[in-house]
Structures are given as C-alpha cells and as structure tokens.
Amino acid sequence: MKPLVKATHEQYLKAIELYHQGGANAVHYFANQEGITSWNYCEGCNEETPDCKYNCCLVCGLARRPS
Ligand SMILES: [Zn+2]
C-alpha cells in the first residue's frame, strides 16, 4: 500500500492562490494533478478535501479534527 501524500508548503501556497481564483474545485483539481492522495472530510467545506502537511484542509485551512 502506498503512503498517503499530503500537500507540501509550496503546494499549500499555490492552493491558496488557486482558491482565490477558482474556488474549491480548482484546489481539488490541483490536488489530483499533484498526486495528493490524502483526503479527509472538512467541516468547513462540508466535503472531502485534500490534506496539507500542517494537518489542515488544503481548501479552507481549517485544522483537521484529531481522529
Ligand atoms: Zn476545508
């Protein structure tokens, strides 16, 4: 099984830019393009979103609820 990939700091910065340009869908698309495979439910977005290395949502930046 492959380890789950989270967004790096650079990808996080890019995601913020993309979110302002194209919204959540642009970030989702970007994450798939970049091969980010770690996605979890976000209470802020109310859907599954990519994870970033800081253990927060790549779309809205909300911290993940500890599981
Ligand atoms: Zn979110």
N, CA, C, O and the ligand as a Tripos MOL2 file, in Angstrom:
@<TRIPOS>MOLECULE
protein
  269   267    68     0     0
PROTEIN
NO_CHARGES

@<TRIPOS>ATOM
      1 N           0.8360   -1.2010    0.0000 N.3       1 MET1
      2 CA          0.0000    0.0000    0.0000 C.3       1 MET1
      3 C           0.8740    1.2570    0.0000 C.2       1 MET1
      4 O           1.8450    1.3550    0.7510 O.2       1 MET1
      5 N           0.5170    2.1950   -0.8420 N.am      2 LYS2
      6 CA          1.2930    3.4430   -0.9350 C.3       2 LYS2
      7 C           0.9780    4.3590    0.2500 C.2       2 LYS2
      8 O          -0.1640    4.4110    0.7070 O.2       2 LYS2
      9 N           1.9860    5.0800    0.7480 N.am      3 PRO3
     10 CA          1.6900    6.0520    1.8020 C.3       3 PRO3
     11 C           0.8600    7.2010    1.2270 C.2       3 PRO3
     12 O           1.0140    7.5710    0.0630 O.2       3 PRO3
     13 N          -0.0100    7.7490    2.0480 N.am      4 LEU4
     14 CA         -0.8380    8.8580    1.5870 C.3       4 LEU4
     15 C           0.0050   10.1270    1.4730 C.2       4 LEU4
     16 O           0.8220   10.4350    2.3410 O.2       4 LEU4
     17 N          -0.2140   10.8400    0.3930 N.am      5 VAL5
     18 CA          0.5560   12.0570    0.1210 C.3       5 VAL5
     19 C          -0.2430   13.2820    0.5180 C.2       5 VAL5
     20 O          -1.3890   13.4540    0.1040 O.2       5 VAL5
     21 N           0.3730   14.1310    1.3260 N.am      6 LYS6
     22 CA         -0.2390   15.4060    1.7060 C.3       6 LYS6
     23 C           0.4560   16.5450    0.9870 C.2       6 LYS6
     24 O           1.5810   16.3970    0.5080 O.2       6 LYS6
     25 N          -0.2100   17.6690    0.9160 N.am      7 ALA7
     26 CA          0.3580   18.8250    0.2250 C.3       7 ALA7
     27 C           1.5580   19.3860    0.9920 C.2       7 ALA7
     28 O           1.5620   19.4370    2.2220 O.2       7 ALA7
     29 N           2.5570   19.7950    0.2480 N.am      8 THR8
     30 CA          3.7290   20.4390    0.8330 C.3       8 THR8
     31 C           3.4240   21.9150    1.0960 C.2       8 THR8
     32 O           2.3560   22.4160    0.7470 O.2       8 THR8
     33 N           4.3720   22.5870    1.7090 N.am      9 HIS9
     34 CA          4.2040   24.0190    1.9560 C.3       9 HIS9
     35 C           4.0140   24.7790    0.6410 C.2       9 HIS9
     36 O           3.1660   25.6660    0.5490 O.2       9 HIS9
     37 N           4.7990   24.4290   -0.3630 N.am     10 GLU10
     38 CA          4.7060   25.0960   -1.6670 C.3      10 GLU10
     39 C           3.3310   24.8660   -2.2920 C.2      10 GLU10
     40 O           2.7220   25.7780   -2.8500 O.2      10 GLU10
     41 N           2.8630   23.6290   -2.1830 N.am     11 GLN11
     42 CA          1.5460   23.3140   -2.7460 C.3      11 GLN11
     43 C           0.4360   24.0160   -1.9620 C.2      11 GLN11
     44 O          -0.5950   24.3870   -2.5230 O.2      11 GLN11
     45 N           0.6580   24.1880   -0.6870 N.am     12 TYR12
     46 CA         -0.3070   24.8940    0.1560 C.3      12 TYR12
     47 C          -0.4390   26.3480   -0.3050 C.2      12 TYR12
     48 O          -1.5440   26.8780   -0.4210 O.2      12 TYR12
     49 N           0.6990   26.9750   -0.5640 N.am     13 LEU13
     50 CA          0.6830   28.3680   -1.0330 C.3      13 LEU13
     51 C          -0.0170   28.4810   -2.3860 C.2      13 LEU13
     52 O          -0.7880   29.4090   -2.6290 O.2      13 LEU13
     53 N           0.2670   27.5240   -3.2520 N.am     14 LYS14
     54 CA         -0.3500   27.5080   -4.5790 C.3      14 LYS14
     55 C          -1.8620   27.3030   -4.4670 C.2      14 LYS14
     56 O          -2.6440   27.8900   -5.2150 O.2      14 LYS14
     57 N          -2.2480   26.4620   -3.5220 N.am     15 ALA15
     58 CA         -3.6720   26.1710   -3.3290 C.3      15 ALA15
     59 C          -4.4330   27.4170   -2.8860 C.2      15 ALA15
     60 O          -5.5670   27.6400   -3.3110 O.2      15 ALA15
     61 N          -3.8140   28.2210   -2.0380 N.am     16 ILE16
     62 CA         -4.4530   29.4630   -1.5900 C.3      16 ILE16
     63 C          -4.7130   30.3680   -2.7880 C.2      16 ILE16
     64 O          -5.7870   30.9530   -2.9260 O.2      16 ILE16
     65 N          -3.7110   30.4690   -3.6440 N.am     17 GLU17
     66 CA         -3.8270   31.2820   -4.8570 C.3      17 GLU17
     67 C          -4.9650   30.7540   -5.7420 C.2      17 GLU17
     68 O          -5.8020   31.5160   -6.2250 O.2      17 GLU17
     69 N          -4.9710   29.4470   -5.9370 N.am     18 LEU18
     70 CA         -5.9810   28.8290   -6.7990 C.3      18 LEU18
     71 C          -7.3790   28.9920   -6.2130 C.2      18 LEU18
     72 O          -8.3490   29.1830   -6.9470 O.2      18 LEU18
     73 N          -7.4760   28.9160   -4.8950 N.am     19 TYR19
     74 CA         -8.7760   29.0460   -4.2590 C.3      19 TYR19
     75 C          -9.3560   30.4270   -4.5310 C.2      19 TYR19
     76 O         -10.5510   30.5700   -4.7910 O.2      19 TYR19
     77 N          -8.5050   31.4340   -4.4700 N.am     20 HIS20
     78 CA         -8.9750   32.7950   -4.7350 C.3      20 HIS20
     79 C          -9.3630   32.9750   -6.1990 C.2      20 HIS20
     80 O         -10.2360   33.7820   -6.5210 O.2      20 HIS20
     81 N          -8.7190   32.2290   -7.0720 N.am     21 GLN21
     82 CA         -9.0230   32.3490   -8.4990 C.3      21 GLN21
     83 C         -10.2220   31.5050   -8.9120 C.2      21 GLN21
     84 O         -11.1040   31.9650   -9.6380 O.2      21 GLN21
     85 N         -10.2380   30.2620   -8.4350 N.am     22 GLY22
     86 CA        -11.2340   29.3340   -8.9710 C.3      22 GLY22
     87 C         -12.0520   28.5720   -7.9550 C.2      22 GLY22
     88 O         -12.8260   27.6880   -8.3220 O.2      22 GLY22
     89 N         -11.8970   28.8970   -6.6820 N.am     23 GLY23
     90 CA        -12.6910   28.2340   -5.6550 C.3      23 GLY23
     91 C         -12.2200   26.8190   -5.3480 C.2      23 GLY23
     92 O         -11.1530   26.3860   -5.7810 O.2      23 GLY23
     93 N         -13.0490   26.1170   -4.5870 N.am     24 ALA24
     94 CA        -12.6870   24.7880   -4.0960 C.3      24 ALA24
     95 C         -12.3940   23.8090   -5.2320 C.2      24 ALA24
     96 O         -11.4820   22.9880   -5.1280 O.2      24 ALA24
     97 N         -13.1640   23.8960   -6.3100 N.am     25 ASN25
     98 CA        -12.9660   22.9580   -7.4180 C.3      25 ASN25
     99 C         -11.5770   23.0660   -8.0100 C.2      25 ASN25
    100 O         -10.9820   22.0630   -8.4040 O.2      25 ASN25
    101 N         -11.0600   24.2810   -8.0730 N.am     26 ALA26
    102 CA         -9.7150   24.4930   -8.6120 C.3      26 ALA26
    103 C          -8.6740   23.8310   -7.7130 C.2      26 ALA26
    104 O          -7.6830   23.2840   -8.1970 O.2      26 ALA26
    105 N          -8.9020   23.8840   -6.4170 N.am     27 VAL27
    106 CA         -7.9640   23.2640   -5.4680 C.3      27 VAL27
    107 C          -8.0510   21.7420   -5.5550 C.2      27 VAL27
    108 O          -7.0300   21.0550   -5.5000 O.2      27 VAL27
    109 N          -9.2550   21.2200   -5.6880 N.am     28 HIS28
    110 CA         -9.4310   19.7710   -5.8270 C.3      28 HIS28
    111 C          -8.7130   19.2760   -7.0810 C.2      28 HIS28
    112 O          -8.0050   18.2690   -7.0520 O.2      28 HIS28
    113 N          -8.9060   19.9890   -8.1600 N.am     29 TYR29
    114 CA         -8.2770   19.6260   -9.4250 C.3      29 TYR29
    115 C          -6.7610   19.6510   -9.2890 C.2      29 TYR29
    116 O          -6.0750   18.7200   -9.7090 O.2      29 TYR29
    117 N          -6.2540   20.7100   -8.7050 N.am     30 PHE30
    118 CA         -4.8170   20.8680   -8.4780 C.3      30 PHE30
    119 C          -4.2720   19.6940   -7.6520 C.2      30 PHE30
    120 O          -3.2380   19.1150   -7.9850 O.2      30 PHE30
    121 N          -4.9750   19.3600   -6.5860 N.am     31 ALA31
    122 CA         -4.5270   18.2790   -5.7040 C.3      31 ALA31
    123 C          -4.4360   16.9590   -6.4610 C.2      31 ALA31
    124 O          -3.4970   16.1860   -6.2700 O.2      31 ALA31
    125 N          -5.4150   16.7100   -7.3160 N.am     32 ASN32
    126 CA         -5.3740   15.4780   -8.1150 C.3      32 ASN32
    127 C          -4.2080   15.4970   -9.0940 C.2      32 ASN32
    128 O          -3.5230   14.4910   -9.2790 O.2      32 ASN32
    129 N          -3.9920   16.6350   -9.7100 N.am     33 GLN33
    130 CA         -2.8760   16.7930  -10.6440 C.3      33 GLN33
    131 C          -1.5350   16.5500   -9.9450 C.2      33 GLN33
    132 O          -0.6230   15.9580  -10.5220 O.2      33 GLN33
    133 N          -1.4290   17.0090   -8.7130 N.am     34 GLU34
    134 CA         -0.1800   16.9270   -7.9570 C.3      34 GLU34
    135 C           0.0060   15.5680   -7.2750 C.2      34 GLU34
    136 O           1.0510   15.2960   -6.6840 O.2      34 GLU34
    137 N          -1.0150   14.7300   -7.3670 N.am     35 GLY35
    138 CA         -0.9180   13.4030   -6.7760 C.3      35 GLY35
    139 C          -1.0790   13.3890   -5.2670 C.2      35 GLY35
    140 O          -0.5290   12.5250   -4.5840 O.2      35 GLY35
    141 N          -1.8260   14.3380   -4.7520 N.am     36 ILE36
    142 CA         -2.1220   14.3450   -3.3170 C.3      36 ILE36
    143 C          -3.2430   13.3370   -3.0580 C.2      36 ILE36
    144 O          -4.3670   13.4900   -3.5370 O.2      36 ILE36
    145 N          -2.9030   12.3100   -2.2910 N.am     37 THR37
    146 CA         -3.8410   11.1940   -2.1170 C.3      37 THR37
    147 C          -4.4860   11.1630   -0.7450 C.2      37 THR37
    148 O          -5.3780   10.3520   -0.4960 O.2      37 THR37
    149 N          -4.0410   12.0420    0.1530 N.am     38 SER38
    150 CA         -4.6240   12.0770    1.4930 C.3      38 SER38
    151 C          -5.7510   13.1050    1.5290 C.2      38 SER38
    152 O          -5.5080   14.3120    1.5390 O.2      38 SER38
    153 N          -6.9930   12.6060    1.5500 N.am     39 TRP39
    154 CA         -8.1670   13.4770    1.5870 C.3      39 TRP39
    155 C          -8.9940   13.0940    2.8090 C.2      39 TRP39
    156 O          -9.0770   11.9210    3.1740 O.2      39 TRP39
    157 N          -9.5970   14.0870    3.4310 N.am     40 ASN40
    158 CA        -10.4610   13.8200    4.5690 C.3      40 ASN40
    159 C         -11.6230   14.8000    4.5860 C.2      40 ASN40
    160 O         -11.6090   15.8370    3.9220 O.2      40 ASN40
    161 N         -12.6220   14.4340    5.3650 N.am     41 TYR41
    162 CA        -13.7890   15.2980    5.4690 C.3      41 TYR41
    163 C         -13.4300   16.5920    6.1990 C.2      41 TYR41
    164 O         -12.7660   16.5680    7.2350 O.2      41 TYR41
    165 N         -13.8780   17.7180    5.6460 N.am     42 CYS42
    166 CA        -13.6460   19.0170    6.2610 C.3      42 CYS42
    167 C         -14.9840   19.5990    6.7070 C.2      42 CYS42
    168 O         -15.9270   19.6920    5.9210 O.2      42 CYS42
    169 N         -15.0510   19.9870    7.9740 N.am     43 GLU43
    170 CA        -16.2920   20.5730    8.4960 C.3      43 GLU43
    171 C         -16.5600   21.9450    7.8860 C.2      43 GLU43
    172 O         -17.7120   22.3440    7.7170 O.2      43 GLU43
    173 N         -15.4870   22.6640    7.5560 N.am     44 GLY44
    174 CA        -15.6410   23.9880    6.9640 C.3      44 GLY44
    175 C         -16.1820   23.9100    5.5450 C.2      44 GLY44
    176 O         -17.0420   24.7000    5.1560 O.2      44 GLY44
    177 N         -15.6730   22.9560    4.7770 N.am     45 CYS45
    178 CA        -16.0750   22.8070    3.3780 C.3      45 CYS45
    179 C         -17.2920   21.8980    3.2270 C.2      45 CYS45
    180 O         -17.9700   21.9190    2.2000 O.2      45 CYS45
    181 N         -17.5580   21.1050    4.2540 N.am     46 ASN46
    182 CA        -18.6620   20.1600    4.2350 C.3      46 ASN46
    183 C         -18.5090   19.1190    3.1290 C.2      46 ASN46
    184 O         -19.4900   18.6870    2.5240 O.2      46 ASN46
    185 N         -17.2670   18.7280    2.8800 N.am     47 GLU47
    186 CA        -16.9840   17.6720    1.8950 C.3      47 GLU47
    187 C         -15.5600   17.1720    2.1040 C.2      47 GLU47
    188 O         -14.8110   17.7160    2.9160 O.2      47 GLU47
    189 N         -15.1980   16.1350    1.3660 N.am     48 GLU48
    190 CA        -13.8380   15.6120    1.4220 C.3      48 GLU48
    191 C         -12.8980   16.5680    0.7010 C.2      48 GLU48
    192 O         -13.1610   16.9780   -0.4300 O.2      48 GLU48
    193 N         -11.8030   16.9190    1.3620 N.am     49 THR49
    194 CA        -10.8490   17.8430    0.7670 C.3      49 THR49
    195 C          -9.4330   17.2990    0.9690 C.2      49 THR49
    196 O          -9.2050   16.4680    1.8470 O.2      49 THR49
    197 N          -8.4860   17.7690    0.1550 N.am     50 PRO50
    198 CA         -7.0990   17.3090    0.2980 C.3      50 PRO50
    199 C          -6.4840   17.8080    1.6060 C.2      50 PRO50
    200 O          -6.8210   18.8830    2.1030 O.2      50 PRO50
    201 N          -5.5800   17.0020    2.1450 N.am     51 ASP51
    202 CA         -4.8510   17.3800    3.3590 C.3      51 ASP51
    203 C          -3.5740   18.1200    3.0060 C.2      51 ASP51
    204 O          -2.9780   17.8710    1.9590 O.2      51 ASP51
    205 N          -3.1510   19.0310    3.8760 N.am     52 CYS52
    206 CA         -1.8240   19.5900    3.7350 C.3      52 CYS52
    207 C          -0.9690   19.1090    4.8980 C.2      52 CYS52
    208 O          -1.4900   18.6000    5.8910 O.2      52 CYS52
    209 N           0.3320   19.2690    4.7740 N.am     53 LYS53
    210 CA          1.2500   18.7090    5.7600 C.3      53 LYS53
    211 C           1.0670   19.2750    7.1540 C.2      53 LYS53
    212 O           1.5270   18.6810    8.1290 O.2      53 LYS53
    213 N           0.3970   20.4230    7.2640 N.am     54 TYR54
    214 CA          0.1570   21.0200    8.5780 C.3      54 TYR54
    215 C          -1.1080   20.4660    9.2240 C.2      54 TYR54
    216 O          -1.6160   21.0030   10.2080 O.2      54 TYR54
    217 N          -1.6020   19.3700    8.6370 N.am     55 ASN55
    218 CA         -2.7910   18.7130    9.1650 C.3      55 ASN55
    219 C          -4.0010   19.6420    9.1490 C.2      55 ASN55
    220 O          -4.7600   19.7320   10.1140 O.2      55 ASN55
    221 N          -4.1500   20.3170    8.0350 N.am     56 CYS56
    222 CA         -5.3340   21.1420    7.8470 C.3      56 CYS56
    223 C          -5.8570   20.9530    6.4290 C.2      56 CYS56
    224 O          -5.2190   20.3310    5.5800 O.2      56 CYS56
    225 N          -7.0380   21.5110    6.2090 N.am     57 CYS57
    226 CA         -7.6780   21.4280    4.9050 C.3      57 CYS57
    227 C          -6.9200   22.2960    3.8970 C.2      57 CYS57
    228 O          -6.5740   23.4420    4.1830 O.2      57 CYS57
    229 N          -6.6720   21.7340    2.7210 N.am     58 LEU58
    230 CA         -5.9400   22.4860    1.6980 C.3      58 LEU58
    231 C          -6.8190   23.5690    1.0630 C.2      58 LEU58
    232 O          -6.3100   24.5030    0.4450 O.2      58 LEU58
    233 N          -8.1260   23.4370    1.2180 N.am     59 VAL59
    234 CA         -9.0350   24.4040    0.6010 C.3      59 VAL59
    235 C          -9.2650   25.6180    1.5060 C.2      59 VAL59
    236 O          -9.0680   26.7570    1.0840 O.2      59 VAL59
    237 N          -9.6810   25.3690    2.7510 N.am     60 CYS60
    238 CA        -10.0500   26.4940    3.6250 C.3      60 CYS60
    239 C          -9.0760   26.7070    4.7800 C.2      60 CYS60
    240 O          -9.1610   27.7150    5.4820 O.2      60 CYS60
    241 N          -8.1550   25.7700    4.9830 N.am     61 GLY61
    242 CA         -7.1480   25.9400    6.0250 C.3      61 GLY61
    243 C          -7.6040   25.5330    7.4180 C.2      61 GLY61
    244 O          -6.8570   25.6750    8.3860 O.2      61 GLY61
    245 N          -8.8260   25.0300    7.5210 N.am     62 LEU62
    246 CA         -9.3390   24.5990    8.8240 C.3      62 LEU62
    247 C          -8.5590   23.3720    9.2960 C.2      62 LEU62
    248 O          -8.3090   22.4440    8.5260 O.2      62 LEU62
    249 N          -8.1770   23.3860   10.5830 N.am     63 ALA63
    250 CA         -7.4420   22.2440   11.1420 C.3      63 ALA63
    251 C          -8.3160   21.0050   11.1550 C.2      63 ALA63
    252 O          -9.5200   21.0800   11.4010 O.2      63 ALA63
    253 N          -7.6990   19.8690   10.8880 N.am     64 ARG64
    254 CA         -8.4340   18.6040   10.9360 C.3      64 ARG64
    255 C          -8.7660   18.2720   12.3770 C.2      64 ARG64
    256 O          -7.9660   18.4930   13.2860 O.2      64 ARG64
    257 N          -9.9250   17.7530   12.5610 N.am     65 ARG65
    258 CA        -10.2950   17.2620   13.8860 C.3      65 ARG65
    259 C          -9.4310   16.0260   14.1650 C.2      65 ARG65
    260 O          -9.3640   15.1180   13.3360 O.2      65 ARG65
    261 N          -8.7690   15.9880   15.3290 N.am     66 PRO66
    262 CA         -7.9420   14.8110   15.6030 C.3      66 PRO66
    263 C          -8.7820   13.5390   15.6320 C.2      66 PRO66
    264 O          -9.8460   13.5050   16.2510 O.2      66 PRO66
    265 N          -8.3110   12.5180   14.9750 N.am     67 SER67
    266 CA         -9.1080   11.2890   14.8910 C.3      67 SER67
    267 C          -8.7090   10.2920   15.9660 C.2      67 SER67
    268 O          -9.2790    9.2030   16.0410 O.2      67 SER67
    269 ZN        -11.9620   22.9940    4.2460 Zn       68 ZN68
@<TRIPOS>BOND
     1     1     2 1
     2     2     3 1
     3     3     4 2
     4     3     5 am
     5     5     6 1
     6     6     7 1
     7     7     8 2
     8     7     9 am
     9     9    10 1
    10    10    11 1
    11    11    12 2
    12    11    13 am
    13    13    14 1
    14    14    15 1
    15    15    16 2
    16    15    17 am
    17    17    18 1
    18    18    19 1
    19    19    20 2
    20    19    21 am
    21    21    22 1
    22    22    23 1
    23    23    24 2
    24    23    25 am
    25    25    26 1
    26    26    27 1
    27    27    28 2
    28    27    29 am
    29    29    30 1
    30    30    31 1
    31    31    32 2
    32    31    33 am
    33    33    34 1
    34    34    35 1
    35    35    36 2
    36    35    37 am
    37    37    38 1
    38    38    39 1
    39    39    40 2
    40    39    41 am
    41    41    42 1
    42    42    43 1
    43    43    44 2
    44    43    45 am
    45    45    46 1
    46    46    47 1
    47    47    48 2
    48    47    49 am
    49    49    50 1
    50    50    51 1
    51    51    52 2
    52    51    53 am
    53    53    54 1
    54    54    55 1
    55    55    56 2
    56    55    57 am
    57    57    58 1
    58    58    59 1
    59    59    60 2
    60    59    61 am
    61    61    62 1
    62    62    63 1
    63    63    64 2
    64    63    65 am
    65    65    66 1
    66    66    67 1
    67    67    68 2
    68    67    69 am
    69    69    70 1
    70    70    71 1
    71    71    72 2
    72    71    73 am
    73    73    74 1
    74    74    75 1
    75    75    76 2
    76    75    77 am
    77    77    78 1
    78    78    79 1
    79    79    80 2
    80    79    81 am
    81    81    82 1
    82    82    83 1
    83    83    84 2
    84    83    85 am
    85    85    86 1
    86    86    87 1
    87    87    88 2
    88    87    89 am
    89    89    90 1
    90    90    91 1
    91    91    92 2
    92    91    93 am
    93    93    94 1
    94    94    95 1
    95    95    96 2
    96    95    97 am
    97    97    98 1
    98    98    99 1
    99    99   100 2
   100    99   101 am
   101   101   102 1
   102   102   103 1
   103   103   104 2
   104   103   105 am
   105   105   106 1
   106   106   107 1
   107   107   108 2
   108   107   109 am
   109   109   110 1
   110   110   111 1
   111   111   112 2
   112   111   113 am
   113   113   114 1
   114   114   115 1
   115   115   116 2
   116   115   117 am
   117   117   118 1
   118   118   119 1
   119   119   120 2
   120   119   121 am
   121   121   122 1
   122   122   123 1
   123   123   124 2
   124   123   125 am
   125   125   126 1
   126   126   127 1
   127   127   128 2
   128   127   129 am
   129   129   130 1
   130   130   131 1
   131   131   132 2
   132   131   133 am
   133   133   134 1
   134   134   135 1
   135   135   136 2
   136   135   137 am
   137   137   138 1
   138   138   139 1
   139   139   140 2
   140   139   141 am
   141   141   142 1
   142   142   143 1
   143   143   144 2
   144   143   145 am
   145   145   146 1
   146   146   147 1
   147   147   148 2
   148   147   149 am
   149   149   150 1
   150   150   151 1
   151   151   152 2
   152   151   153 am
   153   153   154 1
   154   154   155 1
   155   155   156 2
   156   155   157 am
   157   157   158 1
   158   158   159 1
   159   159   160 2
   160   159   161 am
   161   161   162 1
   162   162   163 1
   163   163   164 2
   164   163   165 am
   165   165   166 1
   166   166   167 1
   167   167   168 2
   168   167   169 am
   169   169   170 1
   170   170   171 1
   171   171   172 2
   172   171   173 am
   173   173   174 1
   174   174   175 1
   175   175   176 2
   176   175   177 am
   177   177   178 1
   178   178   179 1
   179   179   180 2
   180   179   181 am
   181   181   182 1
   182   182   183 1
   183   183   184 2
   184   183   185 am
   185   185   186 1
   186   186   187 1
   187   187   188 2
   188   187   189 am
   189   189   190 1
   190   190   191 1
   191   191   192 2
   192   191   193 am
   193   193   194 1
   194   194   195 1
   195   195   196 2
   196   195   197 am
   197   197   198 1
   198   198   199 1
   199   199   200 2
   200   199   201 am
   201   201   202 1
   202   202   203 1
   203   203   204 2
   204   203   205 am
   205   205   206 1
   206   206   207 1
   207   207   208 2
   208   207   209 am
   209   209   210 1
   210   210   211 1
   211   211   212 2
   212   211   213 am
   213   213   214 1
   214   214   215 1
   215   215   216 2
   216   215   217 am
   217   217   218 1
   218   218   219 1
   219   219   220 2
   220   219   221 am
   221   221   222 1
   222   222   223 1
   223   223   224 2
   224   223   225 am
   225   225   226 1
   226   226   227 1
   227   227   228 2
   228   227   229 am
   229   229   230 1
   230   230   231 1
   231   231   232 2
   232   231   233 am
   233   233   234 1
   234   234   235 1
   235   235   236 2
   236   235   237 am
   237   237   238 1
   238   238   239 1
   239   239   240 2
   240   239   241 am
   241   241   242 1
   242   242   243 1
   243   243   244 2
   244   243   245 am
   245   245   246 1
   246   246   247 1
   247   247   248 2
   248   247   249 am
   249   249   250 1
   250   250   251 1
   251   251   252 2
   252   251   253 am
   253   253   254 1
   254   254   255 1
   255   255   256 2
   256   255   257 am
   257   257   258 1
   258   258   259 1
   259   259   260 2
   260   259   261 am
   261   261   262 1
   262   262   263 1
   263   263   264 2
   264   263   265 am
   265   265   266 1
   266   266   267 1
   267   267   268 2
@<TRIPOS>SUBSTRUCTURE
     1 MET1         2 RESIDUE 1 A MET
     2 LYS2         6 RESIDUE 1 A LYS
     3 PRO3        10 RESIDUE 1 A PRO
     4 LEU4        14 RESIDUE 1 A LEU
     5 VAL5        18 RESIDUE 1 A VAL
     6 LYS6        22 RESIDUE 1 A LYS
     7 ALA7        26 RESIDUE 1 A ALA
     8 THR8        30 RESIDUE 1 A THR
     9 HIS9        34 RESIDUE 1 A HIS
    10 GLU10       38 RESIDUE 1 A GLU
    11 GLN11       42 RESIDUE 1 A GLN
    12 TYR12       46 RESIDUE 1 A TYR
    13 LEU13       50 RESIDUE 1 A LEU
    14 LYS14       54 RESIDUE 1 A LYS
    15 ALA15       58 RESIDUE 1 A ALA
    16 ILE16       62 RESIDUE 1 A ILE
    17 GLU17       66 RESIDUE 1 A GLU
    18 LEU18       70 RESIDUE 1 A LEU
    19 TYR19       74 RESIDUE 1 A TYR
    20 HIS20       78 RESIDUE 1 A HIS
    21 GLN21       82 RESIDUE 1 A GLN
    22 GLY22       86 RESIDUE 1 A GLY
    23 GLY23       90 RESIDUE 1 A GLY
    24 ALA24       94 RESIDUE 1 A ALA
    25 ASN25       98 RESIDUE 1 A ASN
    26 ALA26      102 RESIDUE 1 A ALA
    27 VAL27      106 RESIDUE 1 A VAL
    28 HIS28      110 RESIDUE 1 A HIS
    29 TYR29      114 RESIDUE 1 A TYR
    30 PHE30      118 RESIDUE 1 A PHE
    31 ALA31      122 RESIDUE 1 A ALA
    32 ASN32      126 RESIDUE 1 A ASN
    33 GLN33      130 RESIDUE 1 A GLN
    34 GLU34      134 RESIDUE 1 A GLU
    35 GLY35      138 RESIDUE 1 A GLY
    36 ILE36      142 RESIDUE 1 A ILE
    37 THR37      146 RESIDUE 1 A THR
    38 SER38      150 RESIDUE 1 A SER
    39 TRP39      154 RESIDUE 1 A TRP
    40 ASN40      158 RESIDUE 1 A ASN
    41 TYR41      162 RESIDUE 1 A TYR
    42 CYS42      166 RESIDUE 1 A CYS
    43 GLU43      170 RESIDUE 1 A GLU
    44 GLY44      174 RESIDUE 1 A GLY
    45 CYS45      178 RESIDUE 1 A CYS
    46 ASN46      182 RESIDUE 1 A ASN
    47 GLU47      186 RESIDUE 1 A GLU
    48 GLU48      190 RESIDUE 1 A GLU
    49 THR49      194 RESIDUE 1 A THR
    50 PRO50      198 RESIDUE 1 A PRO
    51 ASP51      202 RESIDUE 1 A ASP
    52 CYS52      206 RESIDUE 1 A CYS
    53 LYS53      210 RESIDUE 1 A LYS
    54 TYR54      214 RESIDUE 1 A TYR
    55 ASN55      218 RESIDUE 1 A ASN
    56 CYS56      222 RESIDUE 1 A CYS
    57 CYS57      226 RESIDUE 1 A CYS
    58 LEU58      230 RESIDUE 1 A LEU
    59 VAL59      234 RESIDUE 1 A VAL
    60 CYS60      238 RESIDUE 1 A CYS
    61 GLY61      242 RESIDUE 1 A GLY
    62 LEU62      246 RESIDUE 1 A LEU
    63 ALA63      250 RESIDUE 1 A ALA
    64 ARG64      254 RESIDUE 1 A ARG
    65 ARG65      258 RESIDUE 1 A ARG
    66 PRO66      262 RESIDUE 1 A PRO
    67 SER67      266 RESIDUE 1 A SER
    68 ZN68       269 GROUP 0 **** ****
